[in-house]
Structures are given as structure tokens and as C-alpha cells.
Amino acid sequence: MEAFVDGVDPAFRPAFEMKSISSVRDVAYLAREAQPWITLATDKRYQIVPALLAALPM
């Protein structure tokens, strides 16, 4: 990963753009792009600690 980040074109970071964010319970799903290098990148992030989630009314 470091080799990719260190060797990236200087125009890459400004082109990196969040396209959508959605969430289901404690997980967020992200879609990003950095045209023309990356046409679609997906990721998921845990938003809420499970113990806190259990305390919330469902």
C-alpha cells in the first residue's frame, strides 16, 4: 500500500471523490472514485460500537 501511495500521480488525491454513503444499523457503506485511475472503490466502516448499538431502541 505504501508503494502505491508514495508513487501516486499528484493529481490523484484531488480527483478522489466520495460518490455515495449509506448505512445499515452500525455499518456505513461508501463508494468512491478517482477518475481516470479508479472507476469504483467500495469500503465499509463500523460507525457505532456494538455495545452502544445494543442499548439503542430498535
N, CA, C and O atoms as a Tinker XYZ file with bonds, in Angstrom:
   232  protein
     1  N      0.824000   -1.194000    0.000000    73     2
     2  CA     0.000000    0.000000    0.000000    64     1     3
     3  C      0.866000    1.256000    0.000000    63     2     4     5
     4  O      0.556000    2.228000   -0.690000    81     3
     5  N      1.952000    1.237000    0.773000    73     3     6
     6  CA     2.827000    2.416000    0.828000    64     5     7
     7  C      3.410000    2.744000   -0.535000    63     6     8     9
     8  O      3.508000    3.913000   -0.907000    81     7
     9  N      3.796000    1.715000   -1.283000    73     7    10
    10  CA     4.359000    1.938000   -2.611000    64     9    11
    11  C      3.343000    2.626000   -3.514000    63    10    12    13
    12  O      3.701000    3.509000   -4.293000    81    11
    13  N      2.084000    2.227000   -3.413000    73    11    14
    14  CA     1.033000    2.865000   -4.209000    64    13    15
    15  C      0.880000    4.328000   -3.821000    63    14    16    17
    16  O      0.860000    5.203000   -4.687000    81    15
    17  N      0.773000    4.597000   -2.533000    73    15    18
    18  CA     0.573000    5.973000   -2.051000    64    17    19
    19  C      1.770000    6.850000   -2.382000    63    18    20    21
    20  O      1.603000    7.994000   -2.806000    81    19
    21  N      2.979000    6.324000   -2.193000    73    19    22
    22  CA     4.185000    7.109000   -2.466000    64    21    23
    23  C      4.370000    7.409000   -3.953000    63    22    24    25
    24  O      4.915000    8.453000   -4.313000    81    23
    25  N      3.916000    6.491000   -4.823000    73    23    26
    26  CA     4.120000    6.656000   -6.256000    64    25    27
    27  C      2.941000    7.224000   -7.012000    63    26    28    29
    28  O      2.966000    7.282000   -8.242000    81    27
    29  N      1.910000    7.646000   -6.303000    73    27    30
    30  CA     0.692000    8.114000   -6.961000    64    29    31
    31  C      0.910000    9.459000   -7.670000    63    30    32    33
    32  O      1.675000   10.304000   -7.205000    81    31
    33  N      0.242000    9.630000   -8.770000    73    31    34
    34  CA     0.254000   10.876000   -9.529000    64    33    35
    35  C     -0.255000   12.009000   -8.621000    63    34    36    37
    36  O     -1.240000   11.806000   -7.911000    81    35
    37  N      0.376000   13.186000   -8.617000    73    35    38
    38  CA    -0.080000   14.294000   -7.771000    64    37    39
    39  C     -1.540000   14.709000   -8.026000    63    38    40    41
    40  O     -2.168000   15.299000   -7.147000    81    39
    41  N     -2.076000   14.416000   -9.186000    73    39    42
    42  CA    -3.467000   14.768000   -9.491000    64    41    43
    43  C     -4.461000   13.761000   -8.918000    63    42    44    45
    44  O     -5.669000   13.993000   -8.960000    81    43
    45  N     -3.959000   12.634000   -8.378000    73    43    46
    46  CA    -4.847000   11.591000   -7.872000    64    45    47
    47  C     -5.676000   12.053000   -6.679000    63    46    48    49
    48  O     -6.899000   11.912000   -6.688000    81    47
    49  N     -5.041000   12.593000   -5.674000    73    47    50
    50  CA    -5.765000   12.976000   -4.448000    64    49    51
    51  C     -6.890000   13.978000   -4.702000    63    50    52    53
    52  O     -7.986000   13.778000   -4.179000    81    51
    53  N     -6.682000   15.034000   -5.468000    73    51    54
    54  CA    -7.808000   15.941000   -5.740000    64    53    55
    55  C     -8.943000   15.264000   -6.519000    63    54    56    57
    56  O    -10.094000   15.690000   -6.426000    81    55
    57  N     -8.628000   14.217000   -7.282000    73    55    58
    58  CA    -9.650000   13.531000   -8.071000    64    57    59
    59  C    -10.430000   12.518000   -7.235000    63    58    60    61
    60  O    -11.493000   12.064000   -7.659000    81    59
    61  N     -9.923000   12.154000   -6.056000    73    59    62
    62  CA   -10.564000   11.154000   -5.206000    64    61    63
    63  C    -11.844000   11.751000   -4.637000    63    62    64    65
    64  O    -11.796000   12.748000   -3.916000    81    63
    65  N    -12.980000   11.156000   -4.953000    73    63    66
    66  CA   -14.277000   11.753000   -4.641000    64    65    67
    67  C    -15.239000   10.711000   -4.066000    63    66    68    69
    68  O    -15.332000    9.590000   -4.565000    81    67
    69  N    -15.944000   11.100000   -3.017000    73    67    70
    70  CA   -16.977000   10.258000   -2.430000    64    69    71
    71  C    -18.212000   10.343000   -3.316000    63    70    72    73
    72  O    -18.701000   11.438000   -3.598000    81    71
    73  N    -18.723000    9.187000   -3.761000    73    71    74
    74  CA   -19.895000    9.165000   -4.633000    64    73    75
    75  C    -21.183000    8.887000   -3.864000    63    74    76    77
    76  O    -22.229000    9.453000   -4.184000    81    75
    77  N    -21.117000    8.016000   -2.849000    73    75    78
    78  CA   -22.315000    7.738000   -2.049000    64    77    79
    79  C    -21.933000    7.152000   -0.700000    63    78    80    81
    80  O    -20.886000    6.526000   -0.539000    81    79
    81  N    -22.818000    7.376000    0.264000    73    79    82
    82  CA   -22.686000    6.800000    1.597000    64    81    83
    83  C    -24.073000    6.300000    1.997000    63    82    84    85
    84  O    -25.062000    7.019000    1.857000    81    83
    85  N    -24.138000    5.087000    2.486000    73    83    86
    86  CA   -25.395000    4.581000    3.034000    64    85    87
    87  C    -25.045000    3.800000    4.299000    63    86    88    89
    88  O    -23.894000    3.413000    4.498000    81    87
    89  N    -26.035000    3.576000    5.140000    73    87    90
    90  CA   -25.764000    2.830000    6.361000    64    89    91
    91  C    -26.905000    1.876000    6.660000    63    90    92    93
    92  O    -28.066000    2.127000    6.337000    81    91
    93  N    -26.532000    0.781000    7.285000    73    91    94
    94  CA   -27.477000   -0.204000    7.784000    64    93    95
    95  C    -27.036000   -0.505000    9.208000    63    94    96    97
    96  O    -25.968000   -1.071000    9.437000    81    95
    97  N    -27.862000   -0.123000   10.145000    73    95    98
    98  CA   -27.540000   -0.251000   11.565000    64    97    99
    99  C    -26.208000    0.397000   11.883000    63    98   100   101
   100  O    -26.082000    1.617000   11.777000    81    99
   101  N    -25.206000   -0.387000   12.272000    73    99   102
   102  CA   -23.932000    0.191000   12.712000    64   101   103
   103  C    -22.846000    0.204000   11.646000    63   102   104   105
   104  O    -21.685000    0.468000   11.960000    81   103
   105  N    -23.194000   -0.074000   10.398000    73   103   106
   106  CA   -22.191000   -0.148000    9.335000    64   105   107
   107  C    -22.494000    0.869000    8.246000    63   106   108   109
   108  O    -23.630000    0.979000    7.784000    81   107
   109  N    -21.480000    1.605000    7.844000    73   107   110
   110  CA   -21.613000    2.556000    6.737000    64   109   111
   111  C    -20.931000    1.970000    5.506000    63   110   112   113
   112  O    -19.834000    1.419000    5.598000    81   111
   113  N    -21.582000    2.091000    4.366000    73   111   114
   114  CA   -21.039000    1.616000    3.094000    64   113   115
   115  C    -20.714000    2.830000    2.230000    63   114   116   117
   116  O    -21.558000    3.703000    2.029000    81   115
   117  N    -19.491000    2.877000    1.724000    73   115   118
   118  CA   -19.031000    4.027000    0.957000    64   117   119
   119  C    -18.658000    3.607000   -0.462000    63   118   120   121
   120  O    -18.132000    2.516000   -0.680000    81   119
   121  N    -18.935000    4.480000   -1.413000    73   119   122
   122  CA   -18.489000    4.274000   -2.793000    64   121   123
   123  C    -17.707000    5.511000   -3.197000    63   122   124   125
   124  O    -18.160000    6.637000   -2.988000    81   123
   125  N    -16.536000    5.301000   -3.774000    73   123   126
   126  CA   -15.644000    6.402000   -4.147000    64   125   127
   127  C    -15.120000    6.176000   -5.553000    63   126   128   129
   128  O    -15.245000    5.089000   -6.116000    81   127
   129  N    -14.532000    7.224000   -6.105000    73   127   130
   130  CA   -13.844000    7.095000   -7.394000    64   129   131
   131  C    -12.721000    8.109000   -7.458000    63   130   132   133
   132  O    -12.678000    9.062000   -6.680000    81   131
   133  N    -11.817000    7.892000   -8.390000    73   131   134
   134  CA   -10.723000    8.827000   -8.682000    64   133   135
   135  C    -10.422000    8.657000  -10.171000    63   134   136   137
   136  O     -9.457000    7.997000  -10.556000    81   135
   137  N    -11.259000    9.258000  -10.983000    73   135   138
   138  CA   -11.132000    9.132000  -12.440000    64   137   139
   139  C     -9.860000    9.817000  -12.919000    63   138   140   141
   140  O     -9.559000   10.906000  -12.430000    81   139
   141  N     -9.121000    9.264000  -13.814000    73   139   142
   142  CA    -9.309000    8.031000  -14.570000    64   141   143
   143  C     -8.649000    6.813000  -13.917000    63   142   144   145
   144  O     -8.698000    5.721000  -14.484000    81   143
   145  N     -8.041000    6.971000  -12.753000    73   143   146
   146  CA    -7.287000    5.881000  -12.128000    64   145   147
   147  C     -8.184000    4.800000  -11.537000    63   146   148   149
   148  O     -7.959000    3.612000  -11.769000    81   147
   149  N     -9.190000    5.202000  -10.780000    73   147   150
   150  CA   -10.077000    4.246000  -10.105000    64   149   151
   151  C    -11.512000    4.588000  -10.479000    63   150   152   153
   152  O    -11.991000    5.686000  -10.195000    81   151
   153  N    -12.196000    3.639000  -11.119000    73   151   154
   154  CA   -13.572000    3.907000  -11.553000    64   153   155
   155  C    -14.586000    3.611000  -10.460000    63   154   156   157
   156  O    -15.666000    4.200000  -10.457000    81   155
   157  N    -14.271000    2.718000   -9.535000    73   155   158
   158  CA   -15.163000    2.444000   -8.410000    64   157   159
   159  C    -14.372000    1.770000   -7.302000    63   158   160   161
   160  O    -13.677000    0.780000   -7.532000    81   159
   161  N    -14.484000    2.317000   -6.102000    73   159   162
   162  CA   -13.882000    1.714000   -4.913000    64   161   163
   163  C    -14.959000    1.668000   -3.844000    63   162   164   165
   164  O    -15.691000    2.640000   -3.654000    81   163
   165  N    -15.059000    0.561000   -3.154000    73   163   166
   166  CA   -16.054000    0.446000   -2.090000    64   165   167
   167  C    -15.362000    0.152000   -0.774000    63   166   168   169
   168  O    -14.250000   -0.376000   -0.738000    81   167
   169  N    -16.037000    0.504000    0.297000    73   167   170
   170  CA   -15.484000    0.325000    1.632000    64   169   171
   171  C    -16.637000    0.248000    2.603000    63   170   172   173
   172  O    -17.739000    0.705000    2.301000    81   171
   173  N    -16.395000   -0.326000    3.767000    73   171   174
   174  CA   -17.398000   -0.274000    4.818000    64   173   175
   175  C    -16.717000    0.140000    6.111000    63   174   176   177
   176  O    -15.565000   -0.214000    6.361000    81   175
   177  N    -17.425000    0.878000    6.911000    73   175   178
   178  CA   -16.897000    1.379000    8.178000    64   177   179
   179  C    -17.908000    1.104000    9.273000    63   178   180   181
   180  O    -19.112000    1.281000    9.084000    81   179
   181  N    -17.412000    0.673000   10.408000    73   179   182
   182  CA   -18.286000    0.479000   11.556000    64   181   183
   183  C    -18.453000    1.822000   12.240000    63   182   184   185
   184  O    -17.472000    2.459000   12.625000    81   183
   185  N    -19.699000    2.250000   12.390000    73   183   186
   186  CA   -19.982000    3.578000   12.932000    64   185   187
   187  C    -20.194000    3.570000   14.437000    63   186   188   189
   188  O    -19.798000    4.510000   15.126000    81   187
   189  N    -20.812000    2.521000   14.948000    73   187   190
   190  CA   -21.214000    2.505000   16.348000    64   189   191
   191  C    -20.649000    1.248000   17.006000    63   190   192   193
   192  O    -20.731000    0.155000   16.444000    81   191
   193  N    -20.089000    1.406000   18.173000    73   191   194
   194  CA   -19.582000    0.264000   18.944000    64   193   195
   195  C    -20.766000   -0.660000   19.248000    63   194   196   197
   196  O    -21.811000   -0.178000   19.686000    81   195
   197  N    -20.631000   -1.973000   19.028000    73   195   198
   198  CA   -21.758000   -2.891000   19.244000    64   197   199
   199  C    -22.445000   -2.738000   20.602000    63   198   200   201
   200  O    -23.666000   -2.873000   20.676000    81   199
   201  N    -21.713000   -2.465000   21.665000    73   199   202
   202  CA   -22.339000   -2.302000   22.993000    64   201   203
   203  C    -23.273000   -1.100000   23.002000    63   202   204   205
   204  O    -24.332000   -1.142000   23.629000    81   203
   205  N    -22.887000   -0.023000   22.308000    73   203   206
   206  CA   -23.762000    1.151000   22.233000    64   205   207
   207  C    -24.978000    0.848000   21.379000    63   206   208   209
   208  O    -26.083000    1.290000   21.696000    81   207
   209  N    -24.793000    0.105000   20.307000    73   207   210
   210  CA   -25.885000   -0.267000   19.432000    64   209   211
   211  C    -26.925000   -1.082000   20.192000    63   210   212   213
   212  O    -28.124000   -0.876000   20.009000    81   211
   213  N    -26.480000   -2.002000   21.041000    73   211   214
   214  CA   -27.393000   -2.845000   21.807000    64   213   215
   215  C    -28.262000   -2.016000   22.753000    63   214   216   217
   216  O    -29.369000   -2.433000   23.093000    81   215
   217  N    -27.783000   -0.863000   23.175000    73   215   218
   218  CA   -28.537000   -0.012000   24.096000    64   217   219
   219  C    -29.591000    0.846000   23.389000    63   218   220   221
   220  O    -30.462000    1.419000   24.044000    81   219
   221  N    -29.518000    0.935000   22.079000    73   219   222
   222  CA   -30.472000    1.760000   21.334000    64   221   223
   223  C    -31.784000    1.010000   21.097000    63   222   224   225
   224  O    -31.776000   -0.198000   20.858000    81   223
   225  N    -32.915000    1.730000   21.164000    73   223   226
   226  CA   -34.193000    1.064000   20.845000    64   225   227
   227  C    -34.254000    0.742000   19.363000    63   226   228   229
   228  O    -33.880000    1.576000   18.538000    81   227
   229  N    -34.712000   -0.431000   19.011000    73   227   230
   230  CA   -34.806000   -0.840000   17.594000    64   229   231
   231  C    -36.235000   -0.811000   17.136000    63   230   232
   232  O    -36.519000   -1.122000   15.978000    81   231
